[in-house]
Amino acid sequence: MQYSGYSFDMTEHDMYNDNKPESFTINLLQGVIFQAVHDILSPTMANSAKGDALEWLSDEDNEMLQLCLSVCNIDHEHLLLRVSKQGWNLDL
């Protein structure tokens, strides 16, 4: 990977598991969702961070969330159900 200024050359194969750029994108967007779920469920996170993550994850009109869900083929209702089973009240 070469560093030139403020951009990285993403053509090297060590940037993702297989040689498909789509899988890198899927892994990245899936990581965004998993990080939000982790922030909500982690006992060490500050309550403000948990609230922000929960609000983001519950916002059906959020375009970034919808992009993550659609690219990763994750059902929003199922995801919220799994989070609520951990004891979180999703009535924002």
N, C-alpha and C positions, 0 to 999 in steps of 0.2 A: 504494500500500500504506500503510495507516494503522498507526501503532504506538500501542497503548493499553495501558499497563501492561506485562504480560509476554506478551501474545498478539499475533499478527499477523493482520491481515485478509487471508486467502488468496483473496479473491474477485477481485482484480485479475488481468487476463489476462497481465500480463508475468511472472507467476510460473511459467508453463509454456508450452511451445511451441504447443499447441493448446488448445482450450477444454474439454478433457476432464480432470477431476480424476484419472481413472484413469491417464492417461499421466504425470502428475506423480508418482504413487505408484510406477509401474513404473520411471521414471527414477531415483527416489530409492533404491529397493531394488536396482536394477541397479548403482547407484553404490556401494552397500555391498559388493557382491560384487567389483566391479572394484577397489575400494580394497584389499580383502584380497589379491587376486591381485597387485596392484601392490606391496604391502608385501612379499610373498613373493619376488617376482622382482627388486625394486630392489636394485642393488648398494650404494646409499647408506644403506639401512635398517640399524638395529642388529640384531644377531642375535636379541636377545630379542623385538623387535617382529616379526621374520620368523617366529620360533617361535610366537608368539601367533597371528598371522594364519594360519599353516599349521594349527595345532591347531584353530582355529575353523572353517576351511574343510573340515577333514577329519572333523569331528564330525557324524556322521549323525543324532544325537539332538538337535541344537541346533534349537530351534523357530524362532529368528530366521533361521537359515540356510535351513531348509526353507521358510519363508515367502518369503524372497527368491527362492529357486530356483523355487518353484511359480508365484509371481506373474509372474516374468520368463520363465517357460517355458525354464529352463536345466536341462540334464541334469547331475546331480551327478557321475556317473561320467565323463562326457565332459570336464567341467571339471577334475576331478582328473587325468585322462589328459593334458590339455593342460599342466597345471602340471608334471606329472612329466616330460614331454618336455623341459622346460627344465632338467632335471638335479636336481630335488628328490626326495629319498627320502620317500615318504608313509607309511612304516611307523612310525607313532607308537606 
